[in-house]
Amino acid sequence: MRTKQQYMEGLGKMKRNLYHNGEKIDRLDEHQMPCINTIGTTYDEAEKPENADLMTAKSHLTGETINRFTHIHQNTEDLHKKQDMTRFLCRKVGGCIQRCMGIDGTNAIYNASYEADKLNNGATEYHENFKKWLERFQTEDLVGCCAQTDVKGDRMKRPADQVDPDLYTRVVEKKSDGIVVRGCKLHISEASVADEVLVVPTRALRPEDKDYALAFAVPGDWDGLKQVVTIHNYRERKHFPRGFMPGATDSYIIFDDMFVPWERVFLCGEYQHGGALALLFALFHRHSYSGCKPAIGDVILGTAALAAEYNGIQKTSHVRDKFAEIIKVTELGYAAGYTVSDLGKPEVYMPGVGFMPYGPGSYIPNSIYCNVGRCLTGEAVFHETEILTDISGGVPATFPYEGDFVNPETKDLLNKYLMRNPDISAENQAQFWRYVGDMLCSATGGINNVGNYHGGGSPIMESIAITTQYDIEERKELVKGLAGIKD
Ligand SMILES: Cc1cc2nc3c(=O)[nH]c(=O)nc-3n(C[C@H](O)[C@H](O)[C@H](O)COP(=O)(O)OP(=O)(O)OC[C@H]3O[C@@H](n4cnc5c(N)ncnc54)[C@H](O)[C@@H]3O)c2cc1C
């Protein structure tokens, strides 16, 4: 396993292909450091003996101890631990831990590459190639991001029907030694600080969409790959640092007729499994949300409770009711994820068919509970923000900059006039409202809300998954029986 320092040294050696606000930047650019520090937590915590059970696993390929973020789930216990590890780490950094895309992408490709080889009756070696790639990923303890979301153009048209065929990522040429890929994946979290980019399709595909049934992995600085990066950091602190300063980045990843050798290609043309892979990645990723969203619920609850206390309204009944609302969503989301893990098996649900074996035997989360949990927590994001806004009042929106709290001309006056609860020092009240301002009123706070709402798929996508997989007919029969209706 690597240390955070070794992870950073790896980033330092990568070629310059990051574009940010009109300039090319290094991976270790100071603006990227909050995100690197966030991911660094996954290395630091894995080193601690008390976290070994949660944060490490035994590789099923080599038998070696590996960071759990590189592991393929071998049983329901692994699914439980992934959920709990995610909640644990997201609490540490106070938000997204930025490393789950890799574990979710690898678990999805591991299964789909196996099925695609089966479909091809052994004519392809996607799965063996993926296992070789995976062994290196595990041994070198690499960070992976997962590039699924395509530009998608006209939402009502399928990939092959778009006016511009490049609006979904596709293979434009097949050669004896590899393929040439063109397209753009967008909103790709932590790609600018990842060692490897895993690419999977966005949606269900038809035979005429087969050029879009594509999965591969390349290093983040591969020739022909450009990243245009948005960096989400909170306002810098000079005088009153936060306990932990998290950060995030998202990239538009442009594949500019990029060559990918066959040994890095894990699906190419098998449209049936392209669609399955799209759903599988979403499924694994929605399971990650059952860890991170409860952690974010913990943070929102703690913030709301402190805001109430600092405003002296913590005992009022409307405030207690609002705490209960946050707790209900948080723990129902966690409970759904727990059930997802417990019911996990090496099978997927095929609408109209039911559960059927899928992949070489690794464990896949239960789809219904996964979608129910992610949808419930995703849709609650803005309501939770509303609760926090309500309890805080207007102060986080207009709170003075930290420099005014060190300027002798304003410092004492501000400390006098910010006072609310007399039992809490002015300094602590000021530090708290700075934190709430980061959450509620910063550009990054807004981006987090959109990410927590849409990440892993818009709520409507989860609703579609739920209604197409849930046995509604069986419920109709149930009620017919209860009502005494005889067809
Ligand atoms: C901060 C952030 C981080 C992200 N990180 C990643 C990442 O690391 N990797 C990754 O692959 N993706 C990532 N995403 C992308 C995320 O998964 C998508 O934003 C999400 O799936 C929604 O897709 P979209 O943005 O294209 O919106 P759309 O799908 O365009 O949704 C807009 C609206 O259109 C509706 N709609 C779309 N298509 C149809 C249709 N055919 N029929 C009817 N209605 C339709 C939707 O339901 C929704 O209401 C991230 C997104 C954010 C915001």
The ligand as a MOL file (V3000), in Angstrom:
LIG
                    3D

  0  0  0     0  0            999 V3000
M  V30 BEGIN CTAB
M  V30 COUNTS 53 58 0 0 0
M  V30 BEGIN ATOM
M  V30 1 C -20.5720 17.5430 -8.9050 0
M  V30 2 C -20.8320 16.4090 -9.8520 0
M  V30 3 C -19.9320 15.3530 -9.9150 0
M  V30 4 C -20.1420 14.3140 -10.8310 0
M  V30 5 N -19.2030 13.3110 -10.9230 0
M  V30 6 C -19.3080 12.3890 -11.9190 0
M  V30 7 C -18.2850 11.4280 -12.1400 0
M  V30 8 O -17.2890 11.3710 -11.4090 0
M  V30 9 N -18.4340 10.5530 -13.1730 0
M  V30 10 C -19.5020 10.5690 -13.9930 0
M  V30 11 O -19.5530 9.7650 -14.9110 0
M  V30 12 N -20.4990 11.4730 -13.8190 0
M  V30 13 C -20.4170 12.3820 -12.8030 0
M  V30 14 N -21.4300 13.3030 -12.6180 0
M  V30 15 C -22.5290 13.3260 -13.5610 0
M  V30 16 C -23.8630 12.8710 -13.0010 0
M  V30 17 O -23.9090 11.4730 -12.9090 0
M  V30 18 C -24.9230 13.4460 -13.9460 0
M  V30 19 O -24.9560 14.8350 -13.7230 0
M  V30 20 C -26.2810 12.8280 -13.7560 0
M  V30 21 O -26.2710 11.4900 -14.1680 0
M  V30 22 C -27.3350 13.5980 -14.5670 0
M  V30 23 O -26.9500 13.6720 -15.9140 0
M  V30 24 P -26.9010 15.0850 -16.6640 0
M  V30 25 O -26.0720 16.0130 -15.8490 0
M  V30 26 O -26.4820 14.8240 -18.0600 0
M  V30 27 O -28.3540 15.6280 -16.5960 0
M  V30 28 P -29.5820 15.1900 -17.5290 0
M  V30 29 O -29.5840 13.7050 -17.6430 0
M  V30 30 O -29.5570 15.9800 -18.7670 0
M  V30 31 O -30.7670 15.6270 -16.6240 0
M  V30 32 C -31.4850 16.8570 -16.7560 0
M  V30 33 C -32.9630 16.5370 -16.7020 0
M  V30 34 O -33.3490 15.9030 -17.9070 0
M  V30 35 C -34.0560 14.7110 -17.6180 0
M  V30 36 N -33.7810 13.7540 -18.6890 0
M  V30 37 C -32.5870 13.3820 -19.1770 0
M  V30 38 N -32.7240 12.4830 -20.1660 0
M  V30 39 C -34.0400 12.2900 -20.3260 0
M  V30 40 C -34.8360 11.4810 -21.2030 0
M  V30 41 N -34.2860 10.6840 -22.1260 0
M  V30 42 N -36.1690 11.5170 -21.0670 0
M  V30 43 C -36.7520 12.3110 -20.1520 0
M  V30 44 N -36.0700 13.1040 -19.3140 0
M  V30 45 C -34.7300 13.1000 -19.3860 0
M  V30 46 C -33.4910 14.2630 -16.2770 0
M  V30 47 O -34.3650 13.3930 -15.5950 0
M  V30 48 C -33.3320 15.5920 -15.5650 0
M  V30 49 O -34.5490 15.9740 -14.9890 0
M  V30 50 C -21.2740 14.3200 -11.6630 0
M  V30 51 C -22.1900 15.3650 -11.5630 0
M  V30 52 C -21.9880 16.4010 -10.6780 0
M  V30 53 C -22.9790 17.5160 -10.6370 0
M  V30 END ATOM
M  V30 BEGIN BOND
M  V30 1 1 1 2
M  V30 2 1 2 3
M  V30 3 2 2 52
M  V30 4 2 3 4
M  V30 5 1 4 5
M  V30 6 1 4 50
M  V30 7 2 5 6
M  V30 8 1 6 7
M  V30 9 1 6 13
M  V30 10 2 7 8
M  V30 11 1 7 9
M  V30 12 1 9 10
M  V30 13 2 10 11
M  V30 14 1 10 12
M  V30 15 2 12 13
M  V30 16 1 13 14
M  V30 17 1 14 15
M  V30 18 1 14 50
M  V30 19 1 15 16
M  V30 20 1 16 17
M  V30 21 1 16 18
M  V30 22 1 18 19
M  V30 23 1 18 20
M  V30 24 1 20 21
M  V30 25 1 20 22
M  V30 26 1 22 23
M  V30 27 1 23 24
M  V30 28 2 24 25
M  V30 29 1 24 26
M  V30 30 1 24 27
M  V30 31 1 27 28
M  V30 32 2 28 29
M  V30 33 1 28 30
M  V30 34 1 28 31
M  V30 35 1 31 32
M  V30 36 1 32 33
M  V30 37 1 33 34
M  V30 38 1 33 48
M  V30 39 1 34 35
M  V30 40 1 35 36
M  V30 41 1 35 46
M  V30 42 1 36 37
M  V30 43 1 36 45
M  V30 44 2 37 38
M  V30 45 1 38 39
M  V30 46 1 39 40
M  V30 47 2 39 45
M  V30 48 1 40 41
M  V30 49 2 40 42
M  V30 50 1 42 43
M  V30 51 2 43 44
M  V30 52 1 44 45
M  V30 53 1 46 47
M  V30 54 1 46 48
M  V30 55 1 48 49
M  V30 56 2 50 51
M  V30 57 1 51 52
M  V30 58 1 52 53
M  V30 END BOND
M  V30 END CTAB
M  END
